Amino acid sequence: MLNAVVLGSAAGGGFPQWNSNAPACRRARAGDAAAVPRTQASLAVSANGRDWFVLNASPDLRLQIEATPALHPHEGLRSSPIAGVLVPGGDVDAVAGLLHLRERHRFSVYAPARVLAVIAANPIFHVLAPDCVERVELPLDRRIELAGTVGSSGIAVVAFAVPSKVPLYLETAGQDPGIAEEGDAVGLEIIDSGTGKSFFFIPGCAAMTGPLRRRLTGSELAFFDGTLWRDDEMIRLDVGNKTGRRMGHISMSGDDGAIAAFRDLGVKRRIFIHINNSNPVLLGDSPERQLAETAGWEIAYDGMEVRL
């Protein structure tokens, strides 16, 4: 059985964002029950209860580990049940947490070739000693088994390209890098090797495409990009000058948004994750939250557990 725990559910900056004085963030800081704080997006999954794999190395990873008993050390003076980290993109939100895991614990970093190249090009990641931390390429559209600490982990994964853009820090100033499906960001299908059941983790996606629709159709569960409610949200709120698509994220609403795109796919359970602090669905009393839930969507929250 796959057991997934949402370690963090917000987009970059978390909720409340450290430098945001927007009304929603003020409500979260004030302890408003309808504005529950969230850390940056990350998921942990296990099939055997012994070997855990982190999806997205969030900048908040150390605090997320401490908040999740299943990820605490259980053996000897130093240990961890974390057997691997799957990094689906090169954005800061997805890689910065690796630096928290530098205390000579043996685990594997799994990532597509383009993301591994980003990590290799930055010497700060040399703190993950190569004699302890193996870097394993996730080939696109090919199933690989994830290694457990002792024997099989019971989990396999298929990585696949989704519409995305290069990380912000790799953009050329003044140029729009455009959206492509070349592996700068990938979706992950997490598979229980014993039962064959699986779910999808797609925290960043710029658009729904034909191949992605076919892959998702009829699936049991999808954690999907919920960054913005509407494409021009940050512009309208005067907190940014880019659309969601320019940032590599599909919006929830609208004719070409995620809610509409999933309407006829037959995905049994749909959960939005990676939700920006500007997105009104973070507020339990907002009309947008009601619209999303009426359409059959759940809004991820830190500590949420899902079994499959």
ZASEVO-865314 format. One record per residue (C-alpha): residue in one letter; x negated, y negated, z negated; residue number from 1. Coordinates in steps of 0.02 Angstrom, whole numbers, plus 32768, in hexadecimal, padded with zeros to 4 digits. Layout:
<nodes>
+------+------+-------+------+-----+
! rest ! east ! north !   up !  nr !
+------+------+-------+------+-----+
!    A !    X !     Y !    Z ! NUM !
...
+------+------+-------+------+-----+
</nodes>
This chain:
<nodes>
+------+------+-------+------+-----+
! rest ! east ! north !   up !  nr !
+------+------+-------+------+-----+
!    M ! 8000 !  8000 ! 8000 !   1 !
!    L ! 7FBF !  7F53 ! 802D !   2 !
!    N ! 7FC4 !  7ED9 ! 7F9C !   3 !
!    A ! 7FA9 !  7E22 ! 7FCC !   4 !
!    V ! 7F96 !  7D92 ! 7F52 !   5 !
!    V ! 7F9F !  7CDD ! 7F8B !   6 !
!    L ! 7F08 !  7C8C ! 7F3A !   7 !
!    G ! 7F2E !  7BE2 ! 7F85 !   8 !
!    S ! 7FB8 !  7BA1 ! 7FF6 !   9 !
!    A ! 7F8F !  7AEB ! 801F !  10 !
!    A ! 7F2C !  7AA2 ! 80AE !  11 !
!    G ! 7E87 !  7A43 ! 809D !  12 !
!    G ! 7E84 !  79D4 ! 8003 !  13 !
!    G ! 7F04 !  7A3D ! 7FA6 !  14 !
!    F ! 7FA2 !  79FA ! 7F54 !  15 !
!    P ! 7F93 !  797B ! 7F0B !  16 !
!    Q ! 7F00 !  7943 ! 7F76 !  17 !
!    W ! 7E7A !  78F3 ! 7F09 !  18 !
!    N ! 7E84 !  7847 ! 7F5D !  19 !
!    S ! 7F3C !  7843 ! 7F8C !  20 !
!    N ! 7FB3 !  77CE ! 7F34 !  21 !
!    A ! 8045 !  77FF ! 7FA3 !  22 !
!    P ! 80ED !  781B ! 7F4B !  23 !
!    A ! 80E5 !  78D9 ! 7F59 !  24 !
!    C ! 8037 !  78E0 ! 7F0E !  25 !
!    R ! 806C !  786C ! 7E82 !  26 !
!    R ! 80FD !  78E1 ! 7E5B !  27 !
!    A ! 8086 !  7976 ! 7E55 !  28 !
!    R ! 8010 !  791B ! 7DDD !  29 !
!    A ! 80A3 !  78EC ! 7D6E !  30 !
!    G ! 80D3 !  79A1 ! 7D58 !  31 !
!    D ! 8174 !  7997 ! 7DBE !  32 !
!    A ! 81BB !  7A48 ! 7DC8 !  33 !
!    A ! 81EB !  7A2C ! 7E7E !  34 !
!    A ! 8138 !  79FB ! 7EAF !  35 !
!    V ! 80D0 !  7A92 ! 7E7B !  36 !
!    P ! 8013 !  7A77 ! 7E91 !  37 !
!    R ! 7FB7 !  7AE8 ! 7F0B !  38 !
!    T ! 7F02 !  7B0D ! 7F31 !  39 !
!    Q ! 7EBA !  7B21 ! 7FE0 !  40 !
!    A ! 7EF2 !  7BB4 ! 804C !  41 !
!    S ! 7EAC !  7C5F ! 8026 !  42 !
!    L ! 7EED !  7D10 ! 8015 !  43 !
!    A ! 7EAC !  7DAE ! 7FBF !  44 !
!    V ! 7EDE !  7E5C ! 7FF8 !  45 !
!    S ! 7EBE !  7F0E ! 7FBE !  46 !
!    A ! 7EFD !  7FB9 ! 7FF0 !  47 !
!    N ! 7EB1 !  801E ! 7F62 !  48 !
!    G ! 7EB2 !  7FA3 ! 7ED0 !  49 !
!    R ! 7DF4 !  7FB2 ! 7EC5 !  50 !
!    D ! 7DB0 !  7F59 ! 7F5E !  51 !
!    W ! 7DF1 !  7EA9 ! 7F7E !  52 !
!    F ! 7DD7 !  7E3F ! 8018 !  53 !
!    V ! 7DE9 !  7D83 ! 801C !  54 !
!    L ! 7E33 !  7D34 ! 80B9 !  55 !
!    N ! 7DF3 !  7C81 ! 80CC !  56 !
!    A ! 7D66 !  7C4B ! 805A !  57 !
!    S ! 7DC0 !  7BB5 ! 8011 !  58 !
!    P ! 7D5E !  7B27 ! 7FBF !  59 !
!    D ! 7DC7 !  7B51 ! 7F24 !  60 !
!    L ! 7D92 !  7C08 ! 7F22 !  61 !
!    R ! 7D3D !  7C0C ! 7E78 !  62 !
!    L ! 7DD6 !  7BC6 ! 7E20 !  63 !
!    Q ! 7E45 !  7C3B ! 7E85 !  64 !
!    I ! 7DE0 !  7CD2 ! 7E4D !  65 !
!    E ! 7DEF !  7C9C ! 7D98 !  66 !
!    A ! 7EAC !  7C89 ! 7DAC !  67 !
!    T ! 7EBE !  7D3A ! 7DF5 !  68 !
!    P ! 7E9C !  7DC8 ! 7D78 !  69 !
!    A ! 7E8B !  7E49 ! 7E04 !  70 !
!    L ! 7DEF !  7DEC ! 7E3E !  71 !
!    H ! 7D9A !  7DE3 ! 7D94 !  72 !
!    P ! 7CFD !  7E49 ! 7D6B !  73 !
!    H ! 7D2A !  7EF2 ! 7D20 !  74 !
!    E ! 7C85 !  7F51 ! 7D14 !  75 !
!    G ! 7BE2 !  7F2B ! 7CBA !  76 !
!    L ! 7B9D !  7E7E ! 7C9B !  77 !
!    R ! 7BAD !  7E48 ! 7D50 !  78 !
!    S ! 7C25 !  7E8E ! 7DD2 !  79 !
!    S ! 7CB3 !  7E5F ! 7E45 !  80 !
!    P ! 7D3B !  7EBE ! 7E9F !  81 !
!    I ! 7D22 !  7E4C ! 7F36 !  82 !
!    A ! 7CDF !  7EBF ! 7FBF !  83 !
!    G ! 7CEA !  7E43 ! 804E !  84 !
!    V ! 7D20 !  7D99 ! 808D !  85 !
!    L ! 7D75 !  7D83 ! 8135 !  86 !
!    V ! 7D56 !  7CD7 ! 8181 !  87 !
!    P ! 7DD0 !  7CB3 ! 8210 !  88 !
!    G ! 7D8B !  7C06 ! 823E !  89 !
!    G ! 7CF9 !  7B91 ! 8227 !  90 !
!    D ! 7D57 !  7B02 ! 81D4 !  91 !
!    V ! 7D1B !  7AC9 ! 8129 !  92 !
!    D ! 7DBE !  7B0D ! 80DF !  93 !
!    A ! 7D8D !  7BBC ! 8117 !  94 !
!    V ! 7CD2 !  7BC5 ! 80F4 !  95 !
!    A ! 7CA7 !  7B54 ! 8061 !  96 !
!    G ! 7CDE !  7BD4 ! 7FE0 !  97 !
!    L ! 7C53 !  7C49 ! 8016 !  98 !
!    L ! 7BDC !  7BDC ! 7FB1 !  99 !
!    H ! 7C36 !  7C10 ! 7F11 ! 100 !
!    L ! 7C03 !  7CC5 ! 7F32 ! 101 !
!    R ! 7B48 !  7CAA ! 7F30 ! 102 !
!    E ! 7B1D !  7D07 ! 7E8E ! 103 !
!    R ! 7AD2 !  7DA1 ! 7EE3 ! 104 !
!    H ! 7B72 !  7E05 ! 7EEB ! 105 !
!    R ! 7B78 !  7E84 ! 7F77 ! 106 !
!    F ! 7C04 !  7E67 ! 7FF3 ! 107 !
!    S ! 7C1E !  7E4F ! 80AD ! 108 !
!    V ! 7C4F !  7DB4 ! 810E ! 109 !
!    Y ! 7CBC !  7DE0 ! 81A4 ! 110 !
!    A ! 7CD6 !  7D5B ! 822B ! 111 !
!    P ! 7CE1 !  7D49 ! 82E8 ! 112 !
!    A ! 7C41 !  7D25 ! 8346 ! 113 !
!    R ! 7C60 !  7C6A ! 8357 ! 114 !
!    V ! 7C7D !  7C57 ! 829D ! 115 !
!    L ! 7BE5 !  7CC0 ! 826F ! 116 !
!    A ! 7B7F !  7C4D ! 82DF ! 117 !
!    V ! 7BBF !  7BB4 ! 827F ! 118 !
!    I ! 7B8F !  7C05 ! 81DA ! 119 !
!    A ! 7AE4 !  7C3A ! 821C ! 120 !
!    A ! 7AC0 !  7B8B ! 825B ! 121 !
!    N ! 7AD7 !  7B3C ! 81AF ! 122 !
!    P ! 7A47 !  7B65 ! 8138 ! 123 !
!    I ! 7AB0 !  7B46 ! 809D ! 124 !
!    F ! 7AFF !  7BF1 ! 80B9 ! 125 !
!    H ! 7A54 !  7C41 ! 80A1 ! 126 !
!    V ! 7A80 !  7C41 ! 7FE8 ! 127 !
!    L ! 7AE2 !  7CDF ! 8013 ! 128 !
!    A ! 7A47 !  7D4E ! 8010 ! 129 !
!    P ! 7A45 !  7DC2 ! 80A9 ! 130 !
!    D ! 7A0E !  7E56 ! 803E ! 131 !
!    C ! 7AB3 !  7E45 ! 7FE0 ! 132 !
!    V ! 7B2D !  7DF9 ! 805A ! 133 !
!    E ! 7B44 !  7E4C ! 8103 ! 134 !
!    R ! 7B8C !  7DE7 ! 8193 ! 135 !
!    V ! 7BFE !  7E4F ! 8200 ! 136 !
!    E ! 7C46 !  7E16 ! 82A6 ! 137 !
!    L ! 7D01 !  7E27 ! 82BD ! 138 !
!    P ! 7D11 !  7E53 ! 8376 ! 139 !
!    L ! 7DAE !  7E0C ! 83C5 ! 140 !
!    D ! 7E3E !  7E83 ! 83E7 ! 141 !
!    R ! 7DE6 !  7F1B ! 839F ! 142 !
!    R ! 7E11 !  7F74 ! 82FD ! 143 !
!    I ! 7D87 !  7F89 ! 827D ! 144 !
!    E ! 7D8B !  7FD9 ! 81D0 ! 145 !
!    L ! 7D57 !  7F6F ! 813B ! 146 !
!    A ! 7CD2 !  7FBE ! 80CD ! 147 !
!    G ! 7CFD !  7FE3 ! 8019 ! 148 !
!    T ! 7C86 !  7FE2 ! 7F87 ! 149 !
!    V ! 7C92 !  80A0 ! 7F7E ! 150 !
!    G ! 7CD8 !  80F6 ! 8017 ! 151 !
!    S ! 7D66 !  80AE ! 807D ! 152 !
!    S ! 7DC1 !  8010 ! 804D ! 153 !
!    G ! 7E5F !  804F ! 809F ! 154 !
!    I ! 7E6C !  7FAF ! 8106 ! 155 !
!    A ! 7E4D !  7F8F ! 81BE ! 156 !
!    V ! 7E55 !  7EE8 ! 8218 ! 157 !
!    V ! 7E70 !  7EA8 ! 82C8 ! 158 !
!    A ! 7E38 !  7DF6 ! 82ED ! 159 !
!    F ! 7E84 !  7D9A ! 8381 ! 160 !
!    A ! 7E6C !  7CED ! 83C8 ! 161 !
!    V ! 7EF3 !  7C6B ! 83AB ! 162 !
!    P ! 7F04 !  7BBC ! 83F9 ! 163 !
!    S ! 7E8D !  7B4F ! 8395 ! 164 !
!    K ! 7E01 !  7AD0 ! 839E ! 165 !
!    V ! 7D4F !  7AC7 ! 835F ! 166 !
!    P ! 7D38 !  7A90 ! 82A9 ! 167 !
!    L ! 7D41 !  79D3 ! 828E ! 168 !
!    Y ! 7C89 !  79C6 ! 825E ! 169 !
!    L ! 7C57 !  7A15 ! 8305 ! 170 !
!    E ! 7CBC !  799D ! 8370 ! 171 !
!    T ! 7C60 !  7920 ! 83DC ! 172 !
!    A ! 7C8B !  7870 ! 83A2 ! 173 !
!    G ! 7D0C !  781C ! 840F ! 174 !
!    Q ! 7D3A !  78B9 ! 846E ! 175 !
!    D ! 7DD5 !  7926 ! 8460 ! 176 !
!    P ! 7D93 !  79DA ! 845E ! 177 !
!    G ! 7E3A !  7A1E ! 8499 ! 178 !
!    I ! 7E92 !  7ABE ! 846A ! 179 !
!    A ! 7E4D !  7B66 ! 84A1 ! 180 !
!    E ! 7E57 !  7C20 ! 8476 ! 181 !
!    E ! 7D9F !  7C49 ! 8470 ! 182 !
!    G ! 7D89 !  7C85 ! 83BD ! 183 !
!    D ! 7D69 !  7BE0 ! 8363 ! 184 !
!    A ! 7DF9 !  7C1B ! 82F5 ! 185 !
!    V ! 7E4A !  7CC5 ! 82EF ! 186 !
!    G ! 7EE2 !  7D19 ! 82A8 ! 187 !
!    L ! 7ECF !  7DB9 ! 8245 ! 188 !
!    E ! 7F3A !  7E55 ! 8243 ! 189 !
!    I ! 7F1B !  7EAE ! 819E ! 190 !
!    I ! 7F43 !  7F67 ! 81AA ! 191 !
!    D ! 7F5C !  7FED ! 8125 ! 192 !
!    S ! 7EF4 !  807B ! 816D ! 193 !
!    G ! 7F5D !  80FD ! 8113 ! 194 !
!    T ! 800E !  80C5 ! 813B ! 195 !
!    G ! 7FEF !  805F ! 81D9 ! 196 !
!    K ! 8052 !  7FCD ! 8191 ! 197 !
!    S ! 800A !  7F21 ! 81B3 ! 198 !
!    F ! 8021 !  7E67 ! 81A0 ! 199 !
!    F ! 7FDF !  7DCC ! 81F8 ! 200 !
!    F ! 7F7A !  7D3D ! 81AE ! 201 !
!    I ! 7F75 !  7CA5 ! 8222 ! 202 !
!    P ! 7F4E !  7C09 ! 81BB ! 203 !
!    G ! 7F1E !  7B9D ! 8251 ! 204 !
!    C ! 7F74 !  7BA1 ! 82FA ! 205 !
!    A ! 7F94 !  7B13 ! 8375 ! 206 !
!    A ! 8021 !  7B62 ! 83DC ! 207 !
!    M ! 8085 !  7BFF ! 83FB ! 208 !
!    T ! 804D !  7C5B ! 8498 ! 209 !
!    G ! 808E !  7CF1 ! 84F6 ! 210 !
!    P ! 8008 !  7D68 ! 84B7 ! 211 !
!    L ! 8022 !  7D2E ! 8404 ! 212 !
!    R ! 80DE !  7D44 ! 8412 ! 213 !
!    R ! 80C6 !  7DF6 ! 8450 ! 214 !
!    R ! 804D !  7E1E ! 83C4 ! 215 !
!    L ! 80C2 !  7DDD ! 833C ! 216 !
!    T ! 8167 !  7E21 ! 837E ! 217 !
!    G ! 81BA !  7E99 ! 8305 ! 218 !
!    S ! 8132 !  7E8D ! 8281 ! 219 !
!    E ! 8152 !  7EA5 ! 81C7 ! 220 !
!    L ! 8101 !  7E06 ! 8185 ! 221 !
!    A ! 80A6 !  7D6B ! 81C1 ! 222 !
!    F ! 804D !  7CE6 ! 815D ! 223 !
!    F ! 804C !  7C56 ! 81D9 ! 224 !
!    D ! 800A !  7BA5 ! 81ED ! 225 !
!    G ! 807B !  7B2C ! 818F ! 226 !
!    T ! 800A !  7A93 ! 8190 ! 227 !
!    L ! 8087 !  7A0E ! 81C7 ! 228 !
!    W ! 8144 !  79FF ! 81D0 ! 229 !
!    R ! 813D !  7994 ! 826D ! 230 !
!    D ! 80B1 !  7975 ! 82EA ! 231 !
!    D ! 809F !  78BA ! 82C9 ! 232 !
!    E ! 80BA !  78C9 ! 820D ! 233 !
!    M ! 8015 !  787E ! 81D4 ! 234 !
!    I ! 8022 !  77ED ! 824F ! 235 !
!    R ! 80D2 !  77C4 ! 8213 ! 236 !
!    L ! 809A !  77C7 ! 815D ! 237 !
!    D ! 8002 !  775B ! 8186 ! 238 !
!    V ! 7F8A !  77DB ! 813B ! 239 !
!    G ! 7F35 !  7810 ! 81DD ! 240 !
!    N ! 7F28 !  77E8 ! 8295 ! 241 !
!    K ! 7F32 !  7896 ! 82E2 ! 242 !
!    T ! 7FC2 !  7905 ! 8311 ! 243 !
!    G ! 7FCC !  79B5 ! 82CF ! 244 !
!    R ! 7FA4 !  79FE ! 8378 ! 245 !
!    R ! 7F09 !  798F ! 8386 ! 246 !
!    M ! 7ED1 !  79DA ! 82E1 ! 247 !
!    G ! 7EF4 !  7A8A ! 8320 ! 248 !
!    H ! 7F98 !  7AAA ! 82C4 ! 249 !
!    I ! 8047 !  7ACE ! 8302 ! 250 !
!    S ! 80D2 !  7A73 ! 82A5 ! 251 !
!    M ! 815C !  7ACD ! 8248 ! 252 !
!    S ! 81ED !  7A6E ! 8296 ! 253 !
!    G ! 821B !  7A3B ! 8347 ! 254 !
!    D ! 8241 !  7A99 ! 83E7 ! 255 !
!    D ! 818C !  7AD2 ! 83F6 ! 256 !
!    G ! 8170 !  7AE9 ! 833B ! 257 !
!    A ! 8155 !  7B8A ! 82D9 ! 258 !
!    I ! 8208 !  7B9D ! 829A ! 259 !
!    A ! 824B !  7B98 ! 834C ! 260 !
!    A ! 81BE !  7C05 ! 838F ! 261 !
!    F ! 81E1 !  7C91 ! 8310 ! 262 !
!    R ! 829D !  7C8C ! 8323 ! 263 !
!    D ! 82AA !  7D20 ! 839A ! 264 !
!    L ! 820D !  7D81 ! 836B ! 265 !
!    G ! 825E !  7DF2 ! 82EB ! 266 !
!    V ! 81D6 !  7DD7 ! 8269 ! 267 !
!    K ! 8223 !  7E1D ! 81CA ! 268 !
!    R ! 81CE !  7DAA ! 814D ! 269 !
!    R ! 8185 !  7CFF ! 8178 ! 270 !
!    I ! 811D !  7C9A ! 80FE ! 271 !
!    F ! 80D3 !  7BEE ! 811F ! 272 !
!    I ! 8024 !  7BD4 ! 80DA ! 273 !
!    H ! 7F9D !  7B4B ! 80EC ! 274 !
!    I ! 801A !  7AC0 ! 80C6 ! 275 !
!    N ! 7FDC !  7A0C ! 80CA ! 276 !
!    N ! 8001 !  7997 ! 8038 ! 277 !
!    S ! 8063 !  7929 ! 80B1 ! 278 !
!    N ! 80DD !  79B6 ! 80DC ! 279 !
!    P ! 8185 !  799E ! 8083 ! 280 !
!    V ! 81A5 !  7A5A ! 8078 ! 281 !
!    L ! 812E !  7A59 ! 7FE3 ! 282 !
!    L ! 81BB !  7A03 ! 7F84 ! 283 !
!    G ! 823B !  7A7F ! 7F47 ! 284 !
!    D ! 82C7 !  79FE ! 7F50 ! 285 !
!    S ! 82A4 !  79BC ! 8000 ! 286 !
!    P ! 831B !  79D1 ! 8094 ! 287 !
!    E ! 8289 !  7A18 ! 80F8 ! 288 !
!    R ! 826F !  7AA3 ! 8078 ! 289 !
!    Q ! 8327 !  7ACF ! 8087 ! 290 !
!    L ! 831D !  7AD1 ! 8145 ! 291 !
!    A ! 8285 !  7B43 ! 8144 ! 292 !
!    E ! 82D2 !  7BBC ! 80C8 ! 293 !
!    T ! 8379 !  7BBD ! 8124 ! 294 !
!    A ! 8316 !  7BEE ! 81C0 ! 295 !
!    G ! 82D3 !  7C85 ! 8161 ! 296 !
!    W ! 8228 !  7C44 ! 812E ! 297 !
!    E ! 81D3 !  7C4B ! 8084 ! 298 !
!    I ! 8157 !  7BC8 ! 8047 ! 299 !
!    A ! 80BA !  7C16 ! 7FFF ! 300 !
!    Y ! 8084 !  7BE6 ! 7F4F ! 301 !
!    D ! 7FE7 !  7C0E ! 7EEC ! 302 !
!    G ! 7FF8 !  7CB6 ! 7E95 ! 303 !
!    M ! 807E !  7CF7 ! 7F0B ! 304 !
!    E ! 8070 !  7DB5 ! 7F1E ! 305 !
!    V ! 80A9 !  7E1A ! 7FB3 ! 306 !
!    R ! 80A7 !  7ED8 ! 7FC3 ! 307 !
!    L ! 80B8 !  7F35 ! 8066 ! 308 !
+------+------+-------+------+-----+
</nodes>
